[in-house]
Amino acid sequence: MSHANAFLAELKKLDFDFFTGVPCSFLKDVFTLLESEPRDRYVCAVREDAAIGFAAGAWFGGRRSVVLMQNSGLGVSVSALQQLHNLYEIPVLLVVSWRGYGGKDAPEHLASGAITEGLLDVLKIPHVLLDPTRMAEQLRDLAGKMEERRKPVALLVPPEVLE
């Protein structure tokens, strides 16, 4: 059962008001809900690094941003995360679907899945694995850490939680 409605409701309670990203089947219910939002709340991106840029612009405009992506998109985003968000202390919540989690997926997803946490560690991006029974607490903690650090934080989403 998808927790997408509760997930978006919690993010809105925490004043996240701008969403962008590249669709992924693990996040399909979230993207479906976002598609019904007003145009100034959700912008679909063609690449993950573009979404990172959109989030930075939104932050400079006074918005609190969420970027949704598949874990393979982290590699595409390294430069934008390091040279924009980390360097200029621009907070953003990364919601990263973890393809290859648990060793069950297509070979290309297994390869990306194996390095997901390590890549976040190298980028010094704090991260947690979404537990639907603790979702509100986890999002609150990440939002606080994001504001305190003024840098990106990440929520890793395992299969079947938000799809």
Residue pairs with C-beta under 8 A, 6 or more apart in sequence:
2 29
2 161
2 162
2 163
3 132
3 135
3 161
3 162
4 29
4 30
4 32
4 33
4 162
4 163
5 33
6 135
7 30
7 135
7 139
7 162
8 30
8 33
8 34
10 135
10 136
10 139
11 66
11 93
11 139
14 64
14 139
14 140
14 143
15 64
16 64
16 65
16 66
16 93
16 143
17 41
17 63
17 64
18 40
18 41
18 42
18 43
18 54
18 55
18 58
18 63
18 64
18 65
18 66
19 34
19 37
19 41
19 42
19 43
19 65
19 66
19 68
20 42
20 43
20 44
20 45
20 51
20 54
20 55
20 58
20 65
20 66
20 67
20 68
21 27
21 31
21 44
21 45
21 48
21 51
21 66
21 67
21 68
21 69
21 95
22 44
22 45
22 46
22 47
22 48
22 51
22 68
22 69
22 70
22 73
23 31
23 44
23 68
24 31
24 68
24 69
24 70
24 97
24 99
25 97
25 163
26 70
26 97
26 98
26 99
26 157
26 159
26 160
26 161
26 162
26 163
27 68
27 95
27 97
27 157
27 162
27 163
28 163
29 162
29 163
30 68
30 95
30 162
31 68
34 41
34 42
35 42
43 51
43 54
45 51
45 54
47 73
47 76
48 67
48 69
48 73
48 74
48 76
48 77
49 76
49 77
49 79
49 80
51 67
51 68
51 69
51 77
52 67
52 77
52 80
52 81
52 84
52 85
52 92
53 80
53 84
54 65
54 67
55 65
55 66
55 67
55 85
55 90
55 92
56 65
56 80
56 84
56 85
56 88
56 90
56 92
58 65
59 65
59 90
59 91
59 92
60 90
64 91
65 91
65 92
65 93
66 92
66 93
66 94
66 95
67 92
67 93
67 94
67 95
68 95
68 97
69 77
69 94
69 95
69 96
69 97
70 96
70 97
70 99
70 112
71 96
71 97
71 98
71 99
71 100
71 112
71 113
71 116
71 156
72 99
72 108
72 109
72 112
73 96
74 94
74 96
74 116
74 119
74 120
74 123
75 112
75 119
78 119
78 123
81 123
81 125
81 152
82 123
84 90
85 91
85 92
85 151
85 152
86 123
86 124
86 151
86 152
89 149
89 150
89 151
90 150
90 151
90 152
91 146
91 147
91 149
91 150
91 151
91 152
91 153
92 146
92 152
92 153
93 142
93 143
93 146
93 152
93 153
93 154
93 155
94 125
94 152
94 153
94 154
94 155
95 154
95 155
95 157
96 116
96 127
96 154
96 155
96 156
96 157
97 157
97 162
98 113
98 116
98 129
98 156
98 157
98 158
98 159
99 105
99 109
99 112
99 113
100 109
100 110
100 111
100 112
100 113
100 114
100 116
101 113
101 156
101 158
101 159
102 158
102 159
103 110
103 113
104 159
105 113
116 156
117 127
117 156
120 126
120 127
120 154
123 152
124 151
125 151
125 152
125 153
125 154
126 142
126 145
126 149
126 153
126 154
127 153
127 154
127 155
127 156
128 138
128 141
128 142
128 154
128 155
128 156
129 156
129 158
130 138
130 155
130 156
130 157
130 158
130 161
130 162
131 138
132 161
138 155
139 155
142 153
142 154
142 155
143 153
145 153
146 152
146 153
